[in-house]
Amino acid sequence: MRATSPVTVGRDGEIGLLSSALDAVQRRSGRALFLLGEAGIGKSRLVGECAYRAYELGMPVLRGRASSTGLVVPYRPLVEALSSHFRAAGTPTDPELVPYHPALARLVPEWRRGASPGYPETVVELAEALLRLLSVLGRDTGCVILLEDLHDSDTETVAVVEYVIDNLAGLPILLLGTLRPEAGAALDLVRSAERRQTAAVRELRALGDDEVRLLTGACLETPPERIPPVVQHRLAERAAGNPYLVELLLADLLDTGQLRRTDAGWDAAEQPDCALPSGILRSWARRLDRLDEPVRDLLLTAATLGSQFSVTVLQTVTGFEDRALFTHLRSAVEAGVIAPDGAAPDRYTFRHALTAEALVSSLAPAERAALARRAAAAVEHSGQPLDEDRRQLVATLELAAGNRSGAALQFAEAGRRLLASGTHGSAVVLLERAHSLAAESDRAAIAEDLAVARAESGDLDGALALTDTLPPVPARSEAAARRGDAHIKIAWVAVMAERVSDAARQISAAHGLLGPSPSPARRAALVVVDGHLSLLPGEDRGEPGETERAALLAAETAEAEGLPVVACQAWQLLALLSREKGFDAADACLERMLTLSTEHSLPLWRVEAMVRLGANGFMRTGDAARLHSARAAATELGALLLTRTVDGLLAMNAVMCARWDEAQEIIDRSAEASARVGNLSAHRYLLLAGATMAAHRGRRREMDRSLAAFRRAGGEQSLLVPLGLGLCRAIGALLDEDRGRALSDLDAALAWERDHPSYFYLSGRYGLRPLLRILAGEADRREYDAVTASPGAGLAWNRQFMDLAEAVLLGRDGDRAGAARLMAAFEARSAAFPVARHLGLRLVADAARADGWGEPVAWLRTAEEFFYGAGVQPVAAACRAALRQAGASVTQHRGGRDRIPSSLRTTGVTPREYEVFVLLAERPGNQQIARRLSISPRTVEKHMASLLSKTGRENRAALCEYAAEYAAEHTVEHAVEHA
C-alpha cells in the first residue's frame, strides 16, 4: 500500500518565496532560487508546487533533472527541460531565435541540420542562446525553468546555469534549482551566487514532531490526533523529520499489517518495527519478498544500473523477451517502486534515489559485485557500439565489481571521446575519475590527456601544474611522442591566451621529448605554434623570411599528413607573415585556408578564413561586403564569439565611412554582449570603435569617456594601442585644430609598434603621419618613398593621405599638373571616407595656397560647409579664417539658430555665442577659444559677457559648470548628419 501525502507540510515559508519569485517574473524581474537539502527532504515536492502555480499563471514551464546514475552526460538537465516543454507546446518558430538555432542544436534536436557539419559552440555561446530562448518563451507571461538534482549534473550544465543566473536582471525568467549539500561544482556555484546576491538559497530543514504528525495524518487521510501515539513516536524518532522516510516507513507499516484501519480508526502493533537505517533495508527486503521472483530480480538488476535506467540496457543484462520484460516493469510500477521517466520514453526511474540505494544495499557485498560484473560483461559484449554513455555505465559497473583498473580504462576512453567532441568540462571530470582509479602503468597516459582537457576547458594553470608532475619518459620513444603531442596542444592554448612564457616552456618541453628529428607531422605542429608565438608582443620574431619558409613547409606537410586543422593554423600564420609582401599574397594564403576548411568540413576554420578575407578586403578598398558575408556565415553556424568579432570590424568600417547610425547600432548591439560571452578582444575593439566615432565627430569629451572604458577593459595592454593613438586620438586632435598633439599621438603609435611588431596598418604610420610631417616640413621625398614601399601604404584609408602627401611634394616642386593629378586621385579614393576626405582638403589647402597650385579656396569652402554641418566648430572656424586670409568671401551661417537647443535659444543665445558655450565644457581660456574659433580674444570676452547675462550665471566658473552639465545631459547634438 502506498502512503503519499496529497499536501505539502511544513514549507509555508518556501512556498511564499516561490510565489514572490513568480510575481516578480511577471514584472520582468528575473529571479534565481536554489533549494538545498538532503535526499527525501522535500525539494522535488516544492518544485512540483512551483510548476503547478506557474501553470495556473499561464507560464511556460521547462523541467529537467540531472542523471543520478553517475554517468557524465553533457547538458542532460537542459535537454530534458527543453524537451519537456517542446513535446507539448511545439518548437518555437520566432524569427528572432533563428540566429541562435545552431548554438542551441545540442539541446534541441529539431534544430540540428542533418548532414551539415556541426560547430563546437562554447559553453558561454550556448548559455547566451539559452537565455535568449527563455526570454522569448517568457515574453508575454514569464517562464520558469526547473532543474533538479544539480549535484549530479555535468560541469557544462553548471557553467550554463551560472551564466544564466548572472544575467537574469530585467528578464521574465525564474530559474529554480535543487541540490544536495554535497561538495562539488554545483554547491560551489550556489554558495558563490548567494554571496554575490544573484540568487536566493533556501536550506530545507527537517520537519518538527508536530509537522511529522500533520504529514502522517495527510497520508492516512485522518486527523493527526487520531494517529496512534506509538506510531507517531516511532516515525518521529526513526525518520528524523525526513518526509520521504516518513512516507516510506508508514508504507511499510501498512504493508506488514502493523498499522491497519479499523471501524474505530487506526490500530497499531504495540512495538512497530521501523528501525533506521537497517530498518529501511529490512523494509525494502520485505517488500521485495512480496514480489514475484522475476520482478524482484529485475528490480535488483535495475538498481545496480542506477536510480534511472534504460529499458534497452536492462533487457541486455537480464535477457528478458519484450513481453516478459514489460510485464515485470508494469508490476514494479504498480508496486510503487519505479515510474516511467517522462523526459525519455526508453527510461524508467526509481521513485527516489534512496530506493535504488536501499535495494542494492539489501544484497550481500559478494552478491552485489557478482551482479555488477555480469551486468558489465553483458553491456560490453552486447554487440552494440559502446558510446560515451554505455562506456561510462560499464566503467561504473566494473567499479562496483571491484575492478578499479578496468573501470579507469573505460572512464578514460569515454573522457577522450568527449574531449574530441569539444565537451571539455565533462572530459575533465571523466579523466580525473580515471586518473584516480588507474593502475600505475596507465596513469601517466591518462594524466597527459587530462592535462590537455584542463587546458582546453580554460584551466591552463591546472594543466601546467599537472604536466609538472608527470614522470619522465625516454626521449624519442613512443611515450615521448605522445607526451610531446600533449605539450604542443597545451602550447597552442597558451599562445591563444597570450601566455608567452608558458607557451615557450611547453614548446621547449616538446622539442626536448621529440628530439632534433621529430616526425614530419609533429614538426609541422611545432612550427605553427612557434610561429604564432613569435607574433605576440615581447617575443623575438627572428628572421621573417626563415619563419615564413618554415610555416610554408609546415602547411604543405600538414596537408600531406592529413592534418587539416594544423594546415589551417599554418595558412593563417602565413597570411599574417605575408602582409609584409602585400595583401595579394596574404589573401592567397587565406583562400587556401578557406578551401581546406571547406573540403574537410571544418566550419569554424572556414568562417575564420572568411572573416580575415573580409577584414583584408575592407582595409584594401573600404568595402565591407565580404565582412557582411562572413558575419552571415558565422551567424548561420551559431558562432556567437566570431559574430561579435566581425561586428567590431563592421563597426569600425562604419565609423571610418561616417555611417554613424549604423556604427552606433552595431556597438549598442554587441559591445555588452561581447563582454557577457567573454570575447574580450571583440569587446575592446567595439569600445575603441565607439571612441573613434566620437573622435571622428569632433566630440572630445565623449571620446575621452569611451577611451576610459577601453582602458578599463585592458585596452592599453592589447594590440589595439596604436589604433587608439593613430586612428582615434590623432584624428580627434586634428578636429580640434591641434596638429602638434596629433603628431605627438602618431609618434607614440609608431614608437609602440617598433617595440611591439604589428601586422595591422591603420595607426597612421603609413598615411596620416607622413602627410603631417611633410606639411610641417619635417619629411621629404625620401621618407615618402620609404613609406610607399610598404604594403600598408596601399590600403584605401592610408592611400588617400599618401595621395595628398605626394600632391604637396609635387606642388612644392612646381609640378602643378602632377599635383592636380594626385588631387583627382584623392577625390576618387576618398569618396568612401567623408570625414577623412574633408579633413584632407582642410590640411592641404594652406600648402596649396602657399605654393600656388590646386584650388585651395574651393577646398576650404567644401570643408567648411561639411564641418559646419557636422558641428565640428574648430575646423569650420579655421576654414573660415583661412578663406579670409586668402581674400575670399566667407559664407555666413546666420540661419544656424535651429542648431541651438531650445532652452538656450529662448534666452537669446546667438549661433556664435553658442559655439563659445559648447567649448566652455572643457574649461578653456579665452586665448584657446579664440584660436579654435579663429576669432580675437576681445570677441571671446564680449561673447562671455553676453552668455553670463543671458544664462543668469554669476561668474565664469558657474557658466563652465553649466556647459559641462549640459554637454553630459544632451551629448550636444548640434549637427545635421552628412553621410
N, C-alpha and C positions, 0 to 999 in steps of 0.2 A: 504493500500500500504506500502511495506517495504522500508526503506531508510537506506541502509547499504553501507559504503564506501568500494570500492574494494582495496583501498591502505591504508597504514599506514602513518599517518600525524604527524609531529612534534616529531618524535622519532629517528632522524638520529643518535644521539649520542648513544642511547641504541642499535640500530641495529649494529653500528660499534663495540660496546663492545661484542655483541653476535658473530659477525664474527671473532673477535680476539680470543675469547674463543674457537670457533670451530677449528680455525687454530692451537691453542696450543694443543688441544686434539689430533689432528692428529700427533703431535710430541711427544705424550705420556707425555704431561704435563697437569695433571688433573686440572680442574677448578670447582669452585662453585660460582654461581651468584644468587642473590635474587633480585626480582623486588618488590618494596614496594609501595603501593598506595591505595587510596580509591576505593570503588566499582565503576566500569564503567570507570576507568581512562585509561584503555588500556593494562592491564597486560596480559590478555589472547590473545590479538591481537599479542603482541610481542612473546608470547610462540608459537603461530601458525607460526609466521615468522621464529623463530628458528628451529621449526620442518621442515618447508619447505626447509630451507637451508641445514639442516643436511641430509634430504633425497637426495638432489641433490649431496651431497658429498658421498653418499652410506653408511651413518652411520645408524646403528640400532637406532630407536627412541622408547622410552618407555614413555608413557604419562598417568598420573593418577591425580585424583582430590579428595580432601578431601570432606567428606559429609557436606553439609551446612544445613542439616535438624536438627542439634542439637544432633543427635544420636552419641554415642561414639562407633565407630566400629574399633577395633584394626587393624592397618596396612592397612586400606582401600585404601589410595592413592598408596601404594606399590603393593598391589594385583592388582589393576586396571592397574597400569603401566606395570607390567609384562604380564598381560593378553592381553593388547592392542598389544604387540609385538608378543607374542607366538601364538595368534589366527591366525595371518597371516604367521609368519615365522616358526611356529612349535617349540616345546620344544627342547632346545639344548641337544645333546647327548654326549657332550665331556666327555671322561673318567675322566678328572681331576676334574669335578664337582660332580662326584658320592659321594665322602665323604661328600659333603655339601647338598645333596638331603634331608636328614632328617631335617636339620635345616631350609631349605627353604620350607618344605612341607606346612607350614602355608600360604605361599604366592603362591605356585604353586600346584594346586590340583593334577596334574598328578604325582607328586612325593609323594603323600600320599599313604601309604601302607595299603590297605583295613582293615584287621582285626587286624593288629599288633598294640600293644599299643603305644600311642604317647609319645613323650618326651617333657616336658615343657621347651623348649630351652630358654635361657636368651636372652634379647634384644641384648646384645653385640655379642653373638654367631650368632644370625640371621643377624646382621649387617655385621659381618665379612664374612659370607656366601654370602650375597648380593654383597659385594664388590668383592668377587672372581667371582661371576656370571657376573657382569658388566665388569670386566676385560677380561673375556673370550669373551663376546659378542663384545667388542671393540678392540680385539686383532689386527685385520687387519686394520681397518679404524677409530677406535674410536667409542664411543657410547654416546648417550645423554639420560638422564632420566629427564623428565619434571614433576614436582609436583606442582599442582595448589591449591590455597586456603589453604595454610598450617595453617592459623589462625584457621581453623575449624578442624584441624587434631588431632588425639589422641596423648597422651604423648609417647606411644611406637614408633609411626612413627617419632616424633620429635627426640627421642633418637637415632633412626637408622640414621636419616639424619645427626645428629651431629657427629656420629661416622664416617660416610662415608666422610663428608667434611674434617674431621680431618686427613683422611688417603688417600687423593686423589693424593698426590705427586707421580709423576712417573707413574701414571696410565692413560690409554686412556679414561677418563670418564669426561663428563660435566654434572654437576647437576645444573639445573635451577629451582628455586622455586619462587612462587608468594605468597604474603600475604598482608592483610590489616594492617595498623598501629594500631592494637588493642592489648591492654595489654594481655599477655599470654605467654605460654611456647615457642611458635614459634617465637614471636618477641624477646623474651629474647635470644633465640639461635642465631638469625640473628645478633643482636647487639653484642653478645659475639664473634661470628665468625668474625665480622668486626673488632673488637678491636684486636683479635688475628691474623688478616690478613690471615685467612684461607678461607675467602670468600669475594667477592666483592658485595656491596649493592648499588643499584640504586633506589632512590626515584623518582617516576614518578610525574612530575609537571603537573599542569593544562595547557591546551592549551591557547596560546595567541589569541587575536582577529583575527590576520591575519591567524593563523593556523585553527581557527574555520571556517573562510571563505574558506580556502582550503578544509577542511573536508566537508563542506556543498556542495561546488562545485563538489567534487568527488561523493558524494551521489546522486546529481541531474544530474550528467554527463553533467555539463555545466561549462564554465569558471567562476571563482569566481567573476569577475567584473560584470557579468550579473545577479547575485543574487539580488533580490530587497533589497535595504538598510534597509527597515523596518524589513524584516525577519532576515537579518544578525544582526541587532542591538538587536532584541529580543532574538535570540538564544545565542548571546554572553553574554547578561545580565542574562538570566534565567538559562542557562546550566552551568555557572561558569567554562567553559573550560573543562567540563567532556564529553569525546567523546560519551559515551553511551547515556547521556542525550541529547546531540545534536541530535543524530540519532533518539531517541525516540520522542522528541518534533517535529522534522522535519516530522516524520511519521504521527504524529497526525495532523499537518497542512495539509498534503496531504490527509489524510483520511477524514477530515472535509471539504475539499474544500477551506480552507483559503489560500492555495497555490496551484496554478494549472498552467499547461503548456499551453501556447497559441502559435499561429503561430509566434508571435513576441518574444517569450521567456517565462519567468516565471512572473506570475502576482499574487500579494498578496493582501489580505484584508488590509485595512488601519491600523487596530489595531489587529493583530492576537493574539488570546488568548492562552498564553502558560506560565501561572504563575507557579512558583515553590516555595515550594513543592506541594501546594494544586493543582496547575495546573497539576502536574503529576497524582495525584489521579483522578482528573476530566477527564484527558486524558484516563486513563485506564477504568474509569467508562463508558465513551462514547464508547470506543472500545468494552467493554463487552455488552453494549446495542445493538450494531450492530450484535452481535452473536445470534444464536438461544438460546432459554432459556435452553434446556438441556445441551448445550455446556457451557453456562455461569455458570450454577450450578456445572457442573463437574470441571471447572477451579477454582472456588472459593473453592470447597472441596479439590482439589489437592493442592492449595496454602496453605490451612490450614495444610496439611500434610508436607509442606516444599518445598524448591526450587527443590528438587529431590524427586520423589515419586515412589512407587511400584504399578504396574498395579493391582496386586492381592489385595493389601490393598485398593486401590481406589475402586475396584469393591466391596469389602466387605462393604465399607462405603456407596457407592451410590446405591448398589443393581442393577446396570445395568446388563442386559444379555450381553454375549460376543459381539454379533453383534452390538448392540446399543453402547456399550462401545467403541469399536474400531472405529466406525463411528464418534463418537463425538471427540475422540482423534485425528483422522485424520483431522477433521475440525479445531481443535485447532492448529495443526501443520501447516496447510495451512495458518492460520491467523498469523503465525509467533510468537505465544505466547510460545509454547513449542517445544521440539525436542526429538527424541529418544536418550537415553543415550547409546552411542556407546560401553561403557565398560560393560553394563549389559542389556541383552535383555529384562528383565522384568521391566525395569525402564525408566521413562521419566524425563526430566529436563526442567525447565523454561529457556528461553533464557538468562536470567540474574537473579541473586539473588534479585535484586531490583524489578523485575517484580512480583515475588511472594509476596514480602513485600507490594508492591503497591496494589495488588489485595486484600490482606487481610485487608489492611488499608482502603479500599473503603467501607468496611462493618461497620455498627454501632457497638459499643462495645458489646451490648447485643446480637446482631446477631452473632458476632464472637464467643462469649462464648458459645452460644447455638449450633452453628455448631461444635465447638471443642468438646463439651460434647457428642453430638450424635456420632461423629467420634470415640471418646474414647470408648464409650459403644459398638459400632459396632465391633471394633477390639477386645475388651476384651471378648466379648461373641460370637465370630465368630465360636467357636468350634475348631479353630486352636490352637496348643500349643503356649504359649507366650514365644518365645525365647528371648534372650537378646535384639535384635533389636526391636521386637514388643513391648516388655515391656517398653523400652525407649520411643517408639512412644506414647504409652498410657500415660506414665508419662508426656510427652511434651504436649499432648492434654489436660490432666487433669489440667496442669498448665495454659494453655491458657483459660480453662474454669473457672479458679479461685479456683480450688480445690488443694491448696498447700499441705495439709497433705496427700491427696491421691496420688499426684504426688511424694511426698517424699518416700512413701512406695514402689512405683513401681521402682523408681530410686535405692532405697536401695537393693531391691531384685535382680535387674539387676547387681548391683555392687558386691553383694555376689557371684553371679554365675561367674562373671569374675574373682573374687578372687580365687574361687575354681579351675578355669581352668588355673591359673598361670599368667593371664594378670593383673599384679598388678597395673601398672600405670593407666590404664583405670578404674580399680576398684576404685582407689583413687578418680579420677575425679567424678565418679557417686556417690560415698558415700559422698563426700564433698558436692555435689549438694543436695543430700537427707538430709544431716545434716542441711543445711541452711534452708530447707523448712519444716522440720519435726515439728509435734506438740510436745509439751513439754513431753508428755507421751512416745513418740517414740524416742526422741533424744538420750538418754543415750545408748540404744541398738545399734543404728546406729553408735554412736561415738566409741563404742568398736570395731565394725567391721572395722571402718575407721582406728583406731589405728593399728590393725593387718595389714591392707593393706599397710599403710605407712611403717611399719617395714619391711614387705616382699618386698616392692618396693625399699628398700635401704635407706629410710628416717627414720632411727632409732631415731634420735633426735626428729623429728616431732611426732613420735609415743609416745615417752616417755613424751613429753610435753602435748600431748592430754590426756594421762592416768592420768596425774596430775590434770586435770580439771574435771574429771568425778565425778558426785555426789556420795555420799556414798550410799551403799545398805545394807540391813540387812544381817548379816553374816549367812552362811549356808542356804540361801534361793535359790530359782531358779535363781533369778537375780544375786546372789553372785556366783553361779556355772558358769553362763555364763560369768561373769566378770573374774572369775578365769581362765577360758579357754583362754581368751584373754591374760591375763598376762603370762600364760605358753607359748603361741605361740610367744609372743614378747621376752620372756626369751630365747627361743631357738635361735632366730635370734641374740640376744646379745651374746650368747655363741659362735655361729659360727663366729661372728665378733671379738671375744676375748675381749669383753667389760665386764670385770669381775664384776665391781661394779654395772653396770646397770642390768646385768643378775641376780645378787644376790638380788637386790631390787625387781625385778619383781617376782622372786621365793618367796620372803618373803611376797609380797602382795598376791600372790595366796594362800599361806599357811594361811594367816590371813582370807581370804574370805571363803576358803573351810573348815577351822576348823581342828581339830585333826583327824577326821574320814571322809575324802572325799570318793567319790565313788571309787571302785577299778580301773576303767579306768583312772580317774584323778590322783589317787595316782601313777599309773604306769607312766603317762606322767611326773609328777613332779620328780619322782625318776630318770628318764632318763636324764632330763635336769640338775638336780642337780649333777648327776654323771659325765656328760660331763664337767660341770663347775669345778668340783674338779680336773680335769686333767690339767687345764690351769695354766701357770706359776703364782706363787704368791698365789695360793689357798691352803688351808689346806686340804689335801687329806682325813683326817680322818683315820679310821681303814680300811685297804684294804679289809679284809675279810668281814666286815659288808657291805661295798659298793658293793662288788661282790654279796653277798646274796640278797641285795635289788634289784640289777639290774636283777638278775635271776628271782626273783619273778615278777618284772615288765614285763619282756619278756613273761613269762607264762601268766600273767594277760592280757596283750595286745593281745596275740593270742586268748585267751578265749573270750575277749570282742569284737573281730572283728576289732582291730586297727592295721592293718599290718604295717603302717608307724612307729608307736610308737614301735612296736615289732622289726622292723629293726634297729631303733635307739638303742634299748636296747641291741640287739645282737652285734651291732657294739661296744658299750661300753664294753660289756663283753669280746669281742675279745681283746681289749686293756688291760683290767684288767687281763685277763687270761695269758698274756705273762709272768707274774711273775711265773706261774706254768710250762709253757713250750709252745712251739709253736704248739704242737698237740692239746692242749686244745683251744688255740686261733683259730686254723683253724676249729675246730669243731663248734665254735660259728659262724664263717663266713660262713661255709657250711649251717648252719641253716638259716642264713640271706639270702643266695643265694636261698635256697628252697622257703622261704616265699615270696621273691620278685618275683620269677618266678610264683608261684601259684596265686598271687594276681595282676599280671600284673603291677608291679612297675619297669619299665625298668631302671630308674635312680639308684634305690637302688640295682638292680641286678648287674649293672656294677660296682657300689661302692664295692659290695662284691667281684666281680671278681678281681678288682684292688688290694684290700687288700690281697686276697689269693695269687695273683701273687707276690706282694711285699714280703709276708712271704716266698713264695717258693724260690724266688731269694736270700733272705738272708740265708735261710737254706741250700741251695745246690749250689748257684751261677748260677742256671739255670733260664733263663728268659722266658721260654716257656709260662708259664701261664700269664705273663705280656703281651706278644705279643697277646695272645688270648683276654685279657682284652682290649687292645688297639683296636683290630679289632671290638669288641663289642661296644666300645664307639664311634668309627668312624661310624659304621653302624647306631647307634642311633642318630648320629648328635650331640653328647655331646662334643662340642669342648673344654669346660673347663676341663672335665675329660680326654680328649685325651691329652691335654698338661701336665696334672698331670702325666699320665703314661709315657709320653715322658721323663719327668725329671727322673723317676725311671730307664727307659731303658738307658738313657744317663749315669747315674751313674754306672749301671751294666756294660756297655761297657767300661767305664774308669777302673773299678776295674779289668776287664778281659783284659785290654790293647788292646782293639779294637779301636784304636784311630780314624780311618776314620769314623767308624760307630758313635762313640760318637760325633765327630765334626759335622757330617751331621745332627744328631738329634738336637744339640744345635743351629746350624745355622737355622734350620727349625722352631724351636719352641720357642727360647728364646724371640725374639722380638714379635712373635705372641702372646705368653702368656701375655706379658705386655700389648699389644694392647687390648686384650679381658678382661683385668682386673683380670687375675688369678695370683695375686701377689705371692702366695705361690709357684706355679709352676715356676714362673719366677725366684724367688730366688733360688730354687733348681737347675734349669738349669744353672744359673750363678755359683753356687757353684760347679756343675759338671764340668764346664769349668775350674775353678780354680784348682779343684782336678786333672783334667787331666794334667794341666801344672805342678803341684807338682809331680805327678807320672812319669813325663817325665824329671824331674830334671831341669825345666825351672823356676827359682825362680822369675825373673823379670816379666815374663808373669803371674805367679801365683799371684804376688802382684797386678798387674793391674786388674786381674779378681776379686780378693778379694775386691779391692776398689769399683768395680762396684757392688759387692754383698752387701757391706756396704751401698752404696748409695740407694740401693733398700730396705733398712731396715733389712738386714740380721742379724745384731747384736742385733736386738730386737725380733728375731724369735726363734723358737725351733731348728733351724739348727746350733746354735752356737757351740755345742760340735762336730758336724761333721766337721765344718770348722777348728776346732782346731786339732782334732784327726785324721780324715781321710785325711785331706788336708795338713795343716801346718806341722804336725809331720812327715808325710811321706816325705814332701819336705825337712825338716831338716835332716832326715836320708840320703837322697840322696845327701845332702851337706856334709855328714860325720860329722854331728853335733848332737851327741846323747844327749848332755846336753840340747840343745834347744828343741829337740824332746820330752824329758821327761818333760820339763817345759810346753810345749803345752798340753801334755797329762794330766798333773796335773791340768792345768787350766780347761780342759774339765771336769775332774772329779769334781772339785770344783763347776763348773756351774751346773752340774747335781745334786749335793747334795742340792743346793739351789733351783733348778727347776726340780722336779721329772719328769723323762722322761721314755717313753716306747720304745725308739729307741736305738739300741745296737751296732752301728758301729763306735763309737767315740774312740775306743782303750781301753776302760775301761775293756773289757772282753777278751782282746787278746794281743795287741801290748804293752800296758803299763806293764802288769805283766811280759812279756818277757824281756823288757828292764830293769826292776827293778831286775829281777833275774840275768841277765847278769852283772849288776852293783853291785851285792852282797847286794842289799837293800831289797830283799824279799826272803822268804824261802818257804818250802813246805806248811806251814800253810796258807800263803797268796794265794798260788797257789790253794790249795783245796777250799778256800773260794770263789775264783772267779769261779772255775769249777762248783760249786754248782748252779750257776745262769744259767737260760736257755740261756742267751745271749752268754755264752761261747761255746755253741753247734752250733752256726751259722758258716757256712762254712768259711767265712772270718776270724772270730775270732779263730775258731778251729785250723787252720793251725799254728797260732802263739802260741796257747796253747800247741800244739804238740811239737813245738820247745822248749818251756819253760820246759816241762816235760823231754824232752831229755837232756837238760842242767843239770837239777836236778839229773837225773839218772846217767849221765856221771860223775857229780861231786861226786856222792856217790860210784863210781866204778862199776856201773851196765852197762857195755858196751853193753851187749846183749839187755837190756831194752832200752838203748838209741838208738841203731840201729833199734830196732823195731819201736820206735816213729818216727825216721827219715824216715823210709819206709812209715809210715802212712802219714807223712807230704808230701813226694814226691807225693803220690797219691792224697791227699786232695788239694794240692796247684796247681795242673795242670791247673785249670781254671784261675789262677791269676798269670800271668808271672812275673810282677814286684815284687809282694809280695813274690813269690817263690824264686827269685834270691836274693832279699834283705834279706830274711830269711837265706839263705845259707851264705851270707856275714856276717850276725850278729852273727851266732853261730860258725863260723869257728874258731875264736880265742879261744873261750871257749873249743871247742873240741880238738884243738891242745894242749892247756894248760893242760887239764885233761886226754889226751891220749885216746880219743875214736873217733869213726867215721872216715870219710875221708875228713878232712879239706882241704887238698891240692886240691883234685878233686873238692870240692865245690867252692873253691876260683877261680879255673880256669874257672868253669862253669859261675860263677857270673861275672868274669872279662870279659869274652867273650860277655856276654849278655849286660852288661852296656857299654862296649866299643862300641859295635854296636849301642846301643841306644843313644850314645852321652852323657852319664852321666859320665863325666870325673872324678869327685871326688871319686865316688865309684870304678870305674875301676882302678884308680891310687892307691886307698887304697888296693884293692885286689892284685895288683902287688907288693906293698910294703910288704904285709903280706906273699906273696909267697916267696919273697926274704928272709924275716926273718925266714921262715921255711926251707930255704936252697933249695927251689925248683926252677927249671928253669922257666923263665918268657917269654911268647910269645911276640915277638917284632912285632908291627903293623907298619912296615916301609912302607907298601903299602897303608897307610892311606891318601895319598895326595889327593885322589878323594873326601875326605870329606872336603877339604879346598875350599872355594869359589874361582872362577877363578880370580877375581880381586886381591885377596891376593896371590894366588898360583903363578901368573905370576911375583910377586915381589920376589919370592924365599922363602916365609914363609914356614917353615917345620911343620910337624904334631905336634911336641912338642911345638913349638912356637905358633902354632895356639891354642893349649889348654890353654896356658897362655893368649893369646889375648882375648879369649872368656870370661875368668874370669875378665878381666880388666873393663868390662862394669859396674861391681859393685864397682869399685874403691877400691879393697882390697890392703893391704900392702904386701910386699914380704913374710913376715912370714906366712900370711894367705894363700897365693898362694902355698907356699911350703907345708904347712900342707895338703891342699886339693888335691894336685897332688903327695904327698908323694915324694917330691924331696927336695934338700937342698936350703936354701936361696941364696947361692952363684950361684947355677944353674939358679935360677929365675933371678938374676942380669944379667947373660950372655944372657938369652933369651930376657930380656927387652932391653938391648943394641942393640941386633940384630934387634928387632922389630922397634925400633926407627930409625935405619938406613934404613931398608927395606921399611918402610911406609913413610919416609920423614917427620915425626913429630918432632917438636922442642924439646919437653920435655914430661915427663910422663903424665902431665895433659892433654896435647893435644892428646896423644895416648889413654888415658882413654876415652876422649870425642869421639874420632873416634870409639872406640869399642862400646860405648853406642849407637851412631848413627847407626852403622852397625847392632847392635842387634835389634833396633827398626824397621829398614827398612826391614831386611831379616828374622827376627824371628829365626835366626841362625839354619836353617835346616841342621844339620850335622849328621843325623842318617839314617842308613838303618833300616826301621821299622821291628821289630821282633814281632810276634803275629798276 
